[in-house]
Amino acid sequence: MTDKPLFTATSFFSLLSVALVGSIAYVASRTLLPKHASFKDRFTFIWLTFDAMTHFSFEFSWLYLSMFGRQVNTSEGMFAEMCKYVLADYRWGVADPTLVSLELLTVFGVGPLCCYSLSLLSRDDPARHYWIVVLSTAELYGDWMTFCPEWLTGSPNLDTSNALYLWVYLFLLNIIWVFIPLWLMYDSYTYIAGSLRSQQAKIKQA
């Protein structure tokens, strides 16, 4: 049995900051999308905004504290405190090279791609569907490479003794980056496949 507190001030402010990012994403969707935008487009916009802000704030901060000899475990200050996800997964506190490699791809690749997809969505450009498939694939790859090595070695770096760490930090804050990208990929696949089949039918009728 662990003697660690279930919920701390750091936990509160970390989760509050996640809620703040989500609120900003919602306000952005109400501001930048037309009022007649569908629920699906609005949800996609909110997710892409939330995703981009997460990459550019939390993950960029962690990346900064995990390169050139730095580690979260030996760092101080607000950003170091906000990176206390390391309490649930030890690797994030010691600048694990695999995680640093993944976050370089995420912060400097997926983040900007989210912004580009948002610009396409705000203009109702169907080209967004291709890029949504690309970035969703990258998100799923990142999740797989984050956790699969742990599962294969018996999860020695994961702390599942604390309900907050297990169900919020490890489960909830990661599972949404699985189900939502999968749904976005399915939605974009149906749009792309439907458009191609429609075009093929027109060519055959010509």
C-alpha positions as CSV (number, residue, x, y, z in Angstrom):
1,M,0.0,0.0,0.0
2,T,1.4,3.4,-1.0
3,D,1.6,6.3,1.5
4,K,1.5,8.9,-1.3
5,P,-1.4,11.3,-1.1
6,L,-4.2,10.6,-3.6
7,F,-4.6,14.2,-4.6
8,T,-2.2,17.2,-4.2
9,A,-2.1,20.8,-5.1
10,T,0.1,20.0,-8.1
11,S,-2.5,17.5,-9.2
12,F,-5.2,20.1,-8.9
13,F,-3.4,22.8,-10.9
14,S,-2.3,20.3,-13.5
15,L,-5.8,19.1,-14.1
16,L,-7.1,22.7,-13.9
17,S,-4.7,23.6,-16.7
18,V,-6.0,20.8,-18.8
19,A,-9.6,22.0,-18.3
20,L,-8.4,25.6,-19.2
21,V,-6.9,24.3,-22.5
22,G,-10.2,22.5,-23.2
23,S,-12.2,25.7,-22.5
24,I,-10.0,27.8,-24.8
25,A,-10.5,25.2,-27.5
26,Y,-14.3,25.4,-27.1
27,V,-14.3,29.2,-27.2
28,A,-12.1,29.1,-30.3
29,S,-14.6,26.8,-32.1
30,R,-17.4,29.2,-31.3
31,T,-15.4,32.1,-32.6
32,L,-13.7,30.8,-35.7
33,L,-16.2,28.4,-37.1
34,P,-19.4,29.5,-38.8
35,K,-22.6,29.2,-36.7
36,H,-24.0,26.6,-39.1
37,A,-21.0,24.3,-38.6
38,S,-22.0,20.7,-37.9
39,F,-21.5,19.1,-34.5
40,K,-18.9,16.8,-36.1
41,D,-16.9,19.7,-37.5
42,R,-17.1,21.6,-34.3
43,F,-16.0,18.6,-32.2
44,T,-13.1,18.1,-34.6
45,F,-12.1,21.7,-34.3
46,I,-12.2,21.6,-30.5
47,W,-10.1,18.4,-30.5
48,L,-7.5,19.7,-32.9
49,T,-7.2,22.9,-31.0
50,F,-6.9,21.1,-27.7
51,D,-4.4,18.7,-29.2
52,A,-2.2,21.5,-30.6
53,M,-2.2,23.5,-27.4
54,T,-1.3,20.4,-25.4
55,H,1.7,19.7,-27.7
56,F,2.8,23.3,-27.6
57,S,2.4,23.9,-23.9
58,F,2.7,20.8,-21.7
59,E,4.8,18.6,-24.1
60,F,7.0,21.5,-25.3
61,S,7.7,22.4,-21.6
62,W,8.6,18.7,-20.9
63,L,10.8,18.6,-23.9
64,Y,12.7,21.7,-22.9
65,L,13.3,20.3,-19.5
66,S,14.5,16.9,-20.9
67,M,17.1,18.0,-23.4
68,F,20.8,19.0,-23.3
69,G,21.4,17.3,-20.0
70,R,18.3,18.5,-18.2
71,Q,15.7,16.3,-16.5
72,V,12.4,17.0,-14.9
73,N,13.4,15.3,-11.7
74,T,16.2,17.7,-11.2
75,S,14.4,20.8,-12.5
76,E,12.6,23.5,-10.5
77,G,9.9,26.0,-11.2
78,M,6.3,26.1,-12.5
79,F,6.9,24.1,-15.6
80,A,8.7,21.4,-13.7
81,E,5.8,21.1,-11.3
82,M,3.3,20.9,-14.2
83,C,5.3,18.0,-15.6
84,K,4.6,15.8,-12.5
85,Y,3.1,13.2,-14.8
86,V,6.5,11.7,-14.0
87,L,4.9,10.5,-10.7
88,A,2.9,8.0,-12.7
89,D,5.6,7.1,-15.2
90,Y,9.2,7.3,-14.1
91,R,10.6,7.6,-17.6
92,W,9.3,11.1,-18.0
93,G,11.4,12.3,-15.1
94,V,14.7,11.1,-16.4
95,A,14.5,12.2,-20.1
96,D,14.1,8.7,-21.5
97,P,15.6,8.9,-25.1
98,T,12.7,7.1,-26.7
99,L,10.1,9.5,-25.2
100,V,12.3,12.5,-26.1
101,S,12.4,11.2,-29.7
102,L,8.7,10.8,-29.8
103,E,8.0,14.2,-28.3
104,L,10.3,15.9,-30.9
105,L,8.1,14.4,-33.6
106,T,4.9,15.3,-31.7
107,V,5.8,18.9,-30.8
108,F,7.5,19.9,-34.0
109,G,5.5,17.7,-36.4
110,V,2.0,16.9,-35.1
111,G,1.5,20.2,-33.4
112,P,2.0,22.3,-36.5
113,L,0.0,19.8,-38.5
114,C,-2.9,20.3,-36.1
115,C,-2.8,24.0,-36.8
116,Y,-2.7,23.5,-40.6
117,S,-5.7,21.1,-40.3
118,L,-7.5,23.7,-38.3
119,S,-6.9,26.3,-41.0
120,L,-8.3,23.9,-43.6
121,L,-11.3,23.1,-41.4
122,S,-12.1,26.8,-40.8
123,R,-12.3,27.2,-44.6
124,D,-14.2,24.0,-45.0
125,D,-11.5,22.6,-47.3
126,P,-11.9,18.8,-47.7
127,A,-8.1,18.4,-48.1
128,R,-8.1,18.4,-44.3
129,H,-9.2,14.8,-44.3
130,Y,-5.9,13.6,-45.7
131,W,-3.9,15.5,-43.1
132,I,-6.2,14.4,-40.3
133,V,-5.4,10.8,-41.2
134,V,-1.7,11.6,-41.2
135,L,-1.7,13.3,-37.8
136,S,-4.0,10.7,-36.3
137,T,-1.7,8.0,-37.4
138,A,1.2,9.8,-35.8
139,E,-0.8,10.1,-32.5
140,L,-1.5,6.4,-32.4
141,Y,2.1,5.6,-33.2
142,G,3.2,7.8,-30.4
143,D,0.9,6.1,-27.9
144,W,1.9,2.6,-29.0
145,M,5.6,3.4,-28.7
146,T,5.1,5.0,-25.4
147,F,3.4,2.0,-23.7
148,C,4.2,-1.1,-25.7
149,P,7.8,-1.3,-24.5
150,E,6.6,-1.0,-20.9
151,W,4.0,-3.8,-21.4
152,L,6.6,-6.1,-22.9
153,T,8.9,-5.6,-19.9
154,G,6.3,-5.8,-17.2
155,S,5.7,-2.0,-16.8
156,P,8.5,-1.4,-14.3
157,N,8.3,2.4,-14.7
158,L,4.6,2.8,-14.2
159,D,3.1,3.5,-10.7
160,T,-0.4,2.0,-10.6
161,S,-0.6,2.0,-6.8
162,N,-2.3,5.4,-6.7
163,A,-5.8,5.6,-8.2
164,L,-5.2,9.1,-9.5
165,Y,-2.0,8.1,-11.3
166,L,-3.6,4.9,-12.7
167,W,-7.1,6.1,-13.9
168,V,-6.5,9.8,-14.6
169,Y,-2.8,10.2,-15.6
170,L,-2.1,6.8,-17.2
171,F,-5.6,5.8,-18.5
172,L,-7.8,8.8,-19.1
173,L,-5.2,11.2,-20.3
174,N,-3.9,8.6,-22.8
175,I,-7.0,6.7,-23.9
176,I,-8.5,9.9,-25.5
177,W,-5.5,10.0,-27.8
178,V,-6.4,6.6,-29.0
179,F,-10.2,6.7,-29.4
180,I,-10.5,10.2,-30.9
181,P,-7.8,9.7,-33.5
182,L,-9.3,6.3,-34.4
183,W,-12.7,8.0,-34.9
184,L,-11.2,10.9,-36.9
185,M,-9.4,8.4,-39.2
186,Y,-12.6,6.5,-39.7
187,D,-14.6,9.7,-40.5
188,S,-11.9,10.9,-42.9
189,Y,-11.7,7.5,-44.5
190,T,-15.4,7.4,-45.2
191,Y,-15.2,10.9,-46.7
192,I,-12.2,10.1,-48.9
193,A,-13.4,6.7,-50.0
194,G,-16.9,8.0,-50.7
195,S,-15.6,10.9,-52.8
196,L,-13.3,8.5,-54.8
197,R,-16.1,6.0,-55.4
198,S,-18.4,8.8,-56.5
199,Q,-15.8,10.1,-58.9
200,Q,-15.2,6.6,-60.2
201,A,-18.9,6.1,-60.8
202,K,-19.1,9.3,-62.8
203,I,-16.2,8.3,-65.0
204,K,-17.7,4.9,-65.7
205,Q,-21.0,6.6,-66.7
206,A,-19.3,9.0,-69.0
